[in-house]
Amino acid sequence: MGFWSGLWSGIKSIASSISNVLKESPLVRSLVTTLAAALPPPFDVIAVVAVQAIAASAGVEEKPDELGWQMNEADKKPEDFGSFKEYKEYLDREYPFDQGKFDALSEEQKAACRYIGMAGTMLEVKEAKGFEITPETLGVLAKGAASLKWDNAQIDAFAKGLSVSLAGSGVASLGDVGALAKGTLAPDKFGSVFGAITAGAKEAGVKQDSAAIIASLQESV
């Protein structure tokens, strides 16, 4: 079962749907392994909304499920190219997304595409804007959003507001939000991260204030 074995029960068969090319990619393998551990179903579905929103705020229009399908179909891996942009151009040229083929996949295979696509989107955003979406913090956000009972529109708006505010204040990693939840954030960064959470809450129009959101994130660590 490869690197997926033991991550959670009932979904180990995902490994069989991942191409040999991606298994040979240390970069993707590392990200997917961490994502799977941080975001077991159903939190992966919530995370896709957040990833898409953060990517869009960085000017990267991507759909992780579709990107993951392309990456899994391809006979080359990201490391075979000078940049992720070049890799994406290759995917769009040689493996344009096929909705019919995607719909025909099993739920396990679709889940595999989702994780692979999230990993690819994270690489794309970091290359394009220098902003890092950390898998662990993505897991904290997804679980926190589920606990707060936010709908997809609220998750989308919160993630956009959060990432735009972080980037605007010079914070280049979503990991600082995770550090705040864990209580390990450097004191000099607290104001920026707290402000970003406040900005996200305002953008999403949620009923919880920043303190309540942070408390939920802390419970999700």
N, C-alpha and C positions, 0 to 999 in steps of 0.2 A: 503493500500500500504506500510505499515511499514516505515522503516527509509529512503526509497528511495523517498517517496512522496515529490513533490515540488522541486526536485533538477533540473529538466529541463523538458520542455514539450515534449511529444511524446515518452518518454522512461520509464514512470512510471511502465509499465507492467513488467519490469525486476524483480521487487520484487517477482512476482509469481513463478519465476524460481529458487529462492534461497531456499535451503533446510532449514528445521526447525533447523537442527543441527547447521548450520552456523549462523542462526539468534540468537542462544543461545550462540554464541561465542563472548564475549565482545571485544576481541582482534581483530578478523577479522571484526566484525561489525564496530568498530571505524575506522579502516584503510579504509574499503570500502566506508564508508560514506564520509570520507575526500577526497579520491581519486575521487569519483564521483563528488564532488563539485569542485575540482581543475581541473578535466580533463573531461569536458563534451565532447561528440562526436563532431568532429572527432579526437580531440586531444588524446583520449585514444589509438587510433591505433598507433599514433606517439610515445606515451609514452612506449608502449610495446617494440618497437625497442630499446629505451634507457635503459629500465629495463633489457632486455635480455643482452645487451652489458655490462652494469655495473656488472650484475651477472656473466657473463663469465669472466670478468677481475678479479673477486674474486674467480674464480675456481668453480663457481656454474653454471652448465649447466641446464638451465630451460627454458621451453616454457610456459609463463603465461596462454595462452588460454587452454593448455592441463592440466596444474596443476589445474586451476580453475574448469575444468570439473571434475577432480578427487575429489577435495575437495567438490564440490557440490553433487556428487554422494554418498560420504561416509556417514556412520552412526555415525562417531565420529568426534570430533573437535580437533584442535591443543592442547587445554588445557587439553585434556584427556591423553597427553603423556608427558614424561619428557623432551623432546626436539623436535624441528621441524624435525630433522633428523629421529627420531623414527617415527614421524607422516608420513613423506614422505615414509619411508620404508613400513609402513602399507598401504599407498595409492597405491604404486607400486605393492604390493603383492595382495591386495584385490580388487583394482579398477584400473587395468591397463588401460591406455588410449585407447579408442575405436574410431577411426577416423570416422567410419560409423555412430555411434550414435551422435558424435559431429556434423557431417555434416547435420544430420537430424534436428538439433535444429533450432528454429527461430532465426532471427537476434538479437532479444532482449535477448534471452537465451544465445547466443554466447557472447553478450556484457557483460552479467552478469558473465559468466565464465572468461572473460578477466579481469574484475575488481577484482574478487576474486583471480585469479591467480597472478595478480600484487601484491596484498596484501600478498599472501603467499610467493612470491619470495622475497619481501622486508624483511619478517621475516627470511627467509632462509639465505639471505646474511648477515643480522645483526648477526645472531647466528654463522655463519661460519667464518666471518672475522671481526666482530665488526663494520662494515661500515653501516651507516644508510642512507637509501634512503627516504627522506621525501616527502610525497605526494604533498605538496604545491610547493616545488622546482621542482619536476618532472613536475608539471603543467606549471611552468615558462619556463622550458627547452623545453617542447613540443610546447608551443605557440611561443617561440622564434625561434625554428627551422622552424616552419611553416612560420613565418614572413620572415625569411632569405631564404626561399625556398630551404632548404636542402633536398636531397633525402635520402632514407633509409640508403644507404651505408655511407653517410656523417654523419648522425645522429648516426649510430652505431659506427663509428670510433671516433667521437667527444666524445661520452659518455664514451667509453673505455679510451681514452687518458685523459679525465678529471678526471675520478674516480681513475685511476692508479696514476696520479700525486698528487691528493688530499691525497690518502692513503700514498703515499711515503713521503709526507711532514708532515705527522702526523695529517692531518685533517680527522676526523672519521665520518663526516656527510656531505651529499650533501646539507644539510640545510645552510651551510655557503655560498654556491653559491646564494641561495635565499636571504640570508641576504645582500649580496653584491648588488643584484638587487634592494632590498628595501632601501638600504642606511643605514642599521643598523649593518653592519659587524664591528667587533672590529678592530681598526687600526692595531694591531699586526698580524692580520690574512690576511690582504689585499694582501701582497706579495705572500703568498702561493696560495690563491684563484685566483689571477690574473695570476700567473704562470701556474696554472692548466688549466685555460681557454685557455691560449696561447698554452699549450701542446696539448689540445684537438683540437684546430684549426689546428695546424701543422699536427696532426695525420689524420685529416679529409681532409686536403688539400683544405679547403674552401677559397674563395677569400676575405672574410671579415677578418679584423684584430681584435685583442682582444677588442679594444675600441668600434668597431662597434657591436661586439657580445654582449658586456655588455650593450650597449645602447638598443639593441633589447630585451634583457632580462628585462631591466628596464621598457620598454614599455609593457611587458607582465605580470607585477605584478598586 
